[in-house]
Amino acid sequence: MGKVTGFKEYKREDFGYQRVGERITHFKEFTIAMPKDDVEKQAARCMECGVPFCHSSYGCPLANIIPQFNDLIYTDKWESAFRNLMSTNNFPEFTGRVCPAICETACVLGINDEPVAIKNIEYAIIEKAYEKGWMKTLSKEKQTGKKVAIIGSGPAGLAAADQLNKAGHEITVYEKEKRIGGLLRYGIPNFKLDKKDVVQRRIDIMIEEGINFIPEVNVGVDISINELDKEFDAIIVCIGAGKPRDLPIINRDAKGIHFAMDFLAQNNSILECEIFNEQEKISAKGKKVLVIGGGDTGSDCVGTSIRQGAKSVMQIELLSKPPLSRTEEMPWPKFPRIFKLSTSQSEGCDLEFDVLSKSFIKNETGHLIGVNCVKIKWDGQNFKEIDGSEFVIEADLVLLAMGFVGPSQDCVIENFNLKIDQRTNIEAINYKTSVPKIFSCGDSRRGQSLIVWAIFEGRECAVVVDEFLMNKKSMLNRSNKSLYEL
Amino acid sequence: MGHNYLPKAEGLYDPRFEKDACGVGFVANIKGVKSHEIIQKGIELLINLEHRGAVGAEKNSGDGAGILVQMPDKFFRKIAMLQNINLPSFGNYAVGVVFIPRDPEGGLECQTIVENCILELGLDFLGWRKVPTDNSSLGDSVKSTEPHIYHIFVAKPNHIIDSDAFERKLYVARKYIQTEVTSSDIKSNEYFYIPSLSYKTILYKGQLITAQLPLFFADLNDKDFESAIALVHSRFSTNTFPSWPLAQPFRYLAHNGEINTLRGNINWMRARQSLIESNLFSQDDLDKIYPYLINEKTGSDSSILDNVVELLTLAGRTLPHVMTMMIPEAWEKDKQNNKEIRDFYEYHATLMEPWDGPASLAFTDGKFVGATLDRNGLRPSRYILTKDDILVMASEQGAIYFPPEDVLLKGRLQPGKMFLVNLDEGRIVPDIEIKTMLAKGHPYGEWLDELKISLDNLPLNNQVKQPNHKTILRRQKCYGYTIEDLKTIIAPMAKDGYEAIGSMGNDATLPVLSNKAVNLFNYFHQLFAQVTNPPIDPIREESVMSLVSFIGQQGNLFEQNKKTKKFIELPQPILTNENLEKLRGINESNFKAITIDLLFDVKTIGSMEQRLVAVRNAALTAVQNGFQVIILSTRGVDKKHAAIPSLLAISAVHHHLVEHGMRTNCGIVIECGDAREVHHFATLIGYGANAINPYLAFETIEDLRKRTLIDEHLSSENATKNYINAIEKGLLKIMSKMGISTIQSYTGAQIFEAVGLSDEVVAKYFKGTASRLSGIGINEIEAEVLICHEVAFSEDNVESTDLSVGGLYSYRQRGEKHQYTPENIFLLQQSARTNDYEVFKQYSKTLDYQADNLLNLRGLLDFKKQAPISIDEVESVEEIRKRFATGAMSYGSISLEAHQTMAIAMNAIGAKSNTGEGGEDPLRFKPFANGDNANSSIKQVASGRFGVTMNYLVNAKEIQIKMAQGAKPGEGGQLPGDKVDDIIGKTRYSTPGVGLISPPPHHDIYSIEDLKQLIHDLKNANKEARISVKLVSEVGVGTIAAGVAKAHSDVILISGYDGGTGASPQTSIKHTGLPWELGLAEAHQTLVKNGLRSRIVLQTDGQLKTGRDIVIATLLGAEEWGVATSALIVEGCIMMRKCHLNTCPVGIATQDPELRAKYKGKPEHIINYITFLAMEIRELMAELGFRTINEMVGRVDKLEARKNITHPKAKHLKLERLLHGVHIRSTDSNYCSSSQEHGIENAMDNQLIEMAKESILNGTKTYNDIIITNVNRTLGTLLSSEVTRKYGENGLPNNTIHFKMKGSAGQSFGAFLTSGITFEVEGEVNDYVGKGLCGGRIIVYPSKNSSFEPKNNVIIGNVAFYGATSGEAYIYGLAGERFAVRNSGANIVTETLGDHGCEYMTGGNVVVLGEIGKNFAAGMSGGIAYIYDVNNNQSLKINSAMVYLESINSESENTKLKTMIENHFEFTSSKTAKTILENWETAKTQFIKVIPKEYKKVLQKNEQKCAQANIKVQG
């Protein structure tokens, strides 16, 4: 293990951020990484637990071997740490930026101290690898002659593609949008995950490694199922869970009400020089923005709105404000629902909890001018409106960020004739859909979730597909199973 | 078929593991004058050794007693005349003793065979005599197996030239008869046995209590029955089964001890058959001897030892010669012996491996009588010679009374030394004379010089294979190397030269339950010594250990001549690549090496076994063709070829060669890629490897070094050297766990138990290995090899750039399965903290339902549920909770907070907590102001005896003797100085800042009768407390448990191997001992079989976690249960496994105040947990239909093996033996329903207490004169306990109670003698005097009437003042071995002492006015010893690893020393003291002051502190 008494000697330090005033002037990433020595000290805080909870069902789904790479970093074996990290995680450059780091909330040090800064260490490792040129195109050692189509280029699709490509199969990834990356590209603001410098950087490597990316093809519309079926030995459907939850209250038809993802995707597209006409454009500039929904997507809307120059930004949430630290109901090592001001929220936004939106208010032109709200009181699973607490929030742009309810591309599901489950996700037991040789993974299978889970699903699905194709035990790494299993 | 005196194997009981230990001794007239008096004295001696024997389930059934004497010629002439037999002159006839089956028909047939065989061999058969016996005093069980006992008379025919030839023929006859009877189908032939058939000696023995011997055999009372020698033996067997033939003595010897290497010795004897030729025996004779030579399948180790002694003696060596070669002293490192003697030993070492183990042997051939002690000298042997030539040698002194004025000499046998009487010459022959004479017998040195090849001098004919770094990862994968192997195992060894330390228990699954390919090595569990023999401390007692081994052909064991073949001597068994190539390229005439590869084709299933068979045959052919070195090699693994596991290959070849009698013609060397950790090397050697070249481990080290994963400044050479060093230390440790000192006898000794290998694999390739559950076959082993091979060589494997995570030592996803997972640790903590039974049920579900996730043996069991009852009818939660104990965790290994929480919780619910071995603060003995009671009910007594005072003992409800610890059975422990803070120092009665060592053995328990003694001592110390003995599960633990029950323990705890530890070498945690399921079931089955179960409470622990676990434990036989790891988890432990680093982040296993502040556990949490367990138990009881726990104990009929197991390995397991139900005797019960008889009421102490009544009541003075004998054991302990109960730690003022005693004191004299009591002895004392002395004063001096010189005569026994904490003692005379071991505060003056004096001492002062033995002050970390070195010869005998030798340098010290010597003079009138005092100014400069380095540093620091404090005060 690293330093036996490291956790006693060093305090947790996090990456710095650009000052708010500075960072809201641009859409670039604004974290300031740590010097190498400091990262090594942070790694020294890892206790290399006998039972590392970071690396359990409470922690990282990918089962990143966190204690080991921490130790390697502490002992200045960065390249080994990089190899170690890559053996379980295809995209540490993504998770190192945007993962909520459940590994950290499960960290044993977190019982009575600040957990190890695992996510930052991960970030530092992968960026060092790019800097040093360790992260490079790998030549494909073998070719099986099997062809796999992957529909959807989000994190699940990319992970599956990367894995199956390594296993020697010929991979084609279809993407309905213009650019590759799905949610990574369109959903997450550029200031959290840079599209060119980070996402495309990786896509480029994958292209060089021989993966065939075909954007702007909407499977089921632009290309028929039959064609795919003929050409490919296996098909993986990983189309995400992009269908947003709506808020069907009075005056929902008012102009100025948008789904968060439409807003965020467009902003990212603009940054990548796509041009939209004014009708299409959703801009917060000079507007009073109300974000409905207190989650991460909501926060992304807040940050984006601020950067676009909103007059004011407010965010409301139906649920109560979470406690500031763990309570008995949220014991370690469970992921705690605790209140933490997101970086976007701290850039200047009013935040209110226990607010129910009753109806939108529109003006005579049909344009939104506000929302009628009421304060509520929660009693277990149920809430009651508080009499007399009705109030109006003035707003001319509402962004709905209330979660997602399943895959949005019904065309694929219908065309493939895939069974769906009760939650309208694609039913795929052990990643196998109801249709032979068609597999599914990621949000479209498990429902809206984290990027790290999407990567997990892509990797696990790849193993199943590999075994299906080759009819023998796969040599791809899995999260929970060793290659040495009988 | 073999002898069947013992019951057949049944369930987990196997008679192979029966043990015995004993009282042994002889009486002789050294001038050879025969008399009946000698017989009478012999019997008297025997009867006075009775307390060393044992009685079984019936009081009148003993374990065996016997007497071996010279042929009583006069007596037999009388008898023969009466029977009309014409007896030739002495030397020309023999009388044999024959046990004939009682079955009339069978008996007759046996008699016919006896006569026919004798005639067939050309001897004259003169007739039978029915030996008069009287069995009226015998118990029923013994009577039922009593044979008819006959004498036979045989005469020497004329064609046999002399008596020696006659004796040899008699021997052949005896063997031949036994073979013929045994191989016949005669009814009851298993009862047939010939105790002796000789012209020189005759043996009377039987399954008797000592006192029954003269009653049973009327012959012994006949005045004409005369001998100059009477060698006697009283047996303490672990079993209670009648076994007449196993009573001792045997034909040549009586043995007190145990041969640990027996399995190997037997194999080696068989292995050398082809090399045995003799002029004295014809081939026909040899053919008759062989089938029965060592084939006594159910013979005891002692009987087999006797067989070989007999054979070698008859083959032409003298008896002393044979004893010296079989049980050599520690010659390897002994610089005191001259070269000739060392050459003698070395020559014989090339002929035969030592028979290793604790042994005190008395032997006679009718002409010589003598005794020898093994190199460790762990069995006491004392002797006394009177002025009228009577010599008495016995396990203890005083067994026969002689008036002091008649005594000429009192002595003791020293380790490795021989004591011999030559009756012809009428004198005692000193050891050095015997050895010198033997050494001069032949020019051994010249022979050795000519034939010995040293590896260093061999030319390097081959190129050394260089590491191949490109393929290293691939080859590592091929052998299943993991990241942990590199980081946890190999790197620390290469860096530090030590195995890494780990902590907590092993909760990883057994290899056979693992879902992964597991190294074959890991299926083997190391066995270890407990109770019946002691483990050794390989570090502090290094002088007795040896790793020297030989490669090459052994000579003819029967001939004492120059060997014809060369041989290589290896200083240790690990070969570097260069040394291997030297060996491979050896090109001497008559000395050649051959390499046989172990590669097989990966494509064809079954080809591994084909190759294995081919390898075996190739090896045999090679040996037959004259190759002396067989190198088995795994080199050359590639895509198409995998390698046979090295262990499988080595064992298969070794056994094949043994079976063909060719094994001793060659050395087997293994060149292998798979061996990397110490355990691997131990198994390879244990199954026959003479040397090992772990080339891949070497390459790995080099690779790690290059990748800077080991210290980059370390040179390649040093890294390899360190690694080999670490293996050496590890091997010594593993050997010493079993009490084995030399690798030569460890080689092939197979001291392992296999778990999960099929009976077929074991029978074919690991013959003789204990394996009780069957398991995977050769094809599954092949499959495991192939999986690793596939990972390594598959083209598909494109992404794994590193080794697998392993996960054996820490929990890892993708790693090995563990019982504790992040998930259930959380659930357990959450349930206990929130008192939520539902959450607890979620927790237990993760462990109880093991359908696809096998975790432990109990996971393979199912309940047979029938006839459920309402839960309301079941015993209450409150009652069930009382049966729980928390495990022994010392304050020191865990924090005060964690320790007290447990005690408070357990006391609150009437359950028990355990102090662990670190003592306990007396402040805790009374409840706190808030009512919390933190006094641990169970007080542990471990080998270190830390804090074991009378006050500690009287405050116990149970006293637990820790024989072994699950995580590291057979090993001692060490608490580094920085962990010994002020409070820990105080509770352990040691100096803060000074490190503490717990020795591997209890130095007062070297055998079962010693344990019996300690149990008795502790019962005396606190007669209200239960005495418990903690054992660890291993094969044979059942027979040990039976022995412990017979030693009157009230409770036996069977711990699983998976129990926790605060610090232990990683491979010990993993590879030693077995799961509790096996040990518990075996113990219960064996106790029931012996009718002993009702006397004893059986308890178990070891990763017990859920109600189901406990119900299964109960059904397998335990009525009480311990939890430890789970209790810690409830307190907040998250299994960091960092206990040994003092960095526990939750404040449990740490003494760091900052971390202790983080401790969050509460007594309620533990109470909640125990309550949940009880609730779960009740639910299951209701389902199973049990109302009470007692009803449920041992009901294995309610368990069955789970059906439909699909696990590829586990499905092969067979659990019948585990689930075997043994018939319960009508007088016994399945659970503890009666109590042991401790005999406290008969103790002499009751009289002492009566005499000292007034003193105890009101502190007035008492003085009394009393007479004592050696049967008054543990004198003063009961008295001390009465004083302590009233006066606590401080006792009474000095000398309040003074007893002046005369005579021979028994063992444990003055044990735990407390302040205010003075014991003054005029006479002598036996072993363990002043054990645990705490404040009392002991004075011993010889009888005023004796005429011998006191300073040259032995006056006290071995292991005196062991674990003394305070008090004083003055000994005028010689003391035995291991004087003042672990003394932590007593001040003692003695004249001289034996080997290993002041070992592990931590405090107090010891003054020695005469000679010290070898290895003085080993492991001494505190206190001071002053040695009078008038002849300037003592310093070499001091083990200076931890101490400085200085002279007295201060006035205060001068005064202290002088006062002690003045006291000594005042109390004992010592002449030595007088002389010293008279010349004090000179004398004081002649003292060597022995002061531990660490201790000195701390003393200096304290002085500085005081000085600074003074300055401050002054300032």
Interface residues (C-beta under 8 A of the other chain):
Chain A: V4 T5 F7 K8 M47 E48 C49 G50 V51 P52 F53 H55 S56 S57 Y58 G59 A63 I65 P67 Q68 T75 K77 S80 R83 N84 M86 S87 A106 V108 L109 I111 N112 D113 E141 K142 Q163 K166 A167 G168 E328 P331 P333 K334 M470 K473 S474 M475 L476 N477 R478 S479 N480 K481 S482 L483 Y484 E485 L486
Chain B: G480 I483 M504 N515 K516 A517 R707 T708 L709 A783 E784 I787 C788 E790 V791 S794 E795 D796 N797 V798 E799 S800 T801 D802 S804 V805 Y809 S810 Y811 R812 Q813 R814 G815 H818 Y820 T821 P822 E823 I825 F826 Q829 Q830 R833 T834 G1132 I1134 M1135 M1136 R1137 K1138 L1141 T1143 P1145 V1146 E1154 L1155 K1158 K1160 P1208 K1209
